[in-house]
Amino acid sequence: MLTILDIIKKSTDFLAGRGVESARLNAELLIGHALALKRMALYLQFERVLSEPELEKIRPLVRRRSQREPLQYILGETEFHGLKLKVDRRALIPRPETELLVERVLATCSERANVATNVLDLGTGSGAIALAMAAGMLSASVTAVDLSEDALALARENAIATGLQDRVVFTRSHWFAGLAAAARFDVMVANPPYLSAEETAETAPEVRAHEPAKALTAADGGLADLREIVAQAPVYLNAGGMLALETGITHHPEVLRLATNAGFTRMESRQDLTGRDRYVLAWR
């Protein structure tokens, strides 16, 4: 007979032996998910003996994680800026770095809290940025584009789940190509692919083997999509409008040069939580 604590310990050892970081936390979250118990409830039932049907629910989840499938894909959800989002292989898992990008943009736009603002999310993926912007700027009208129909389908599901489906318009587009010629925006936010092929190859198995490569990797040392966005953004930005980018940590000198050449009048580099150059803000 195996108790909840027994299976937590066994699962922790199993996952740790396969290189999974934070193996105990992963084990608890997977077991709690299988048993429909929150972690605190799990702790209060450590001595409960598990039935064979319960064990059969747990084993495949732990096995998937041992094969380095991302925890979020197994659980089917993640939290981003206070929103619970569905996540699966159709799009990248939203990262804390991107959550910080949203926080920086919302803070910068705080004076527009009650002003009608047109926001564009370039490469929306799961819809995380677009939905967080809509939730954080109640006066905003948000347009979100992505080239992947699968990603857009996921983003629309998340819009409905968060009750924001009337605040965001989703459009299939390669960056600006699918937008109306007359479209203009006050704020643009983008977390485009910015890893080089070499950097992608060096990422954890959870990333390189499971998340969509097209959303991770860009040509030209990771700069190709950043170049395209910076060059075209001024055409679609209103005067005084802001472009906010998440970038690779070595990209800032080139991105700032590109922004200057594109006619942006002011640029700023901002750092992530580890103090590395991660975000570029540029104003038209």
Sequence and secondary structure as in RCSB ss.txt:
>XXXX:A:sequence
MLTILDIIKKSTDFLAGRGVESARLNAELLIGHALALKRMALYLQFERVLSEPELEKIRPLVRRRSQREPLQYIL
GETEFHGLKLKVDRRALIPRPETELLVERVLATCSERANVATNVLDLGTGSGAIALAMAAGMLSASVTAVDLSED
ALALARENAIATGLQDRVVFTRSHWFAGLAAAARFDVMVANPPYLSAEETAETAPEVRAHEPAKALTAADGGLAD
LREIVAQAPVYLNAGGMLALETGITHHPEVLRLATNAGFTRMESRQDLTGRDRYVLAWR
>XXXX:A:secstr
  BHHHHHHHHHHHHHTTT TTHHHHHHHHHHHHHT  HHHHHTTTT B  HHHHHHHHHHHHHHHTT  HHHHH
TEEEETTEEEE  TTS    HHHHHHHHHHHHHTGGGTTS EEEEEES TTTHHHHHHHHH TTEEEEEEES HH
HHHHHHHHHHHTT TTTEEEEE STTTTS TT  EEEEEE    B HHHHHTS HHHHTTS GGGTB HHHHTHH
HHHHHHHHHHHEEEEEEEEEE  TT HHHHHHHHHHHT SEEEEEE TTS EEEEEEE 
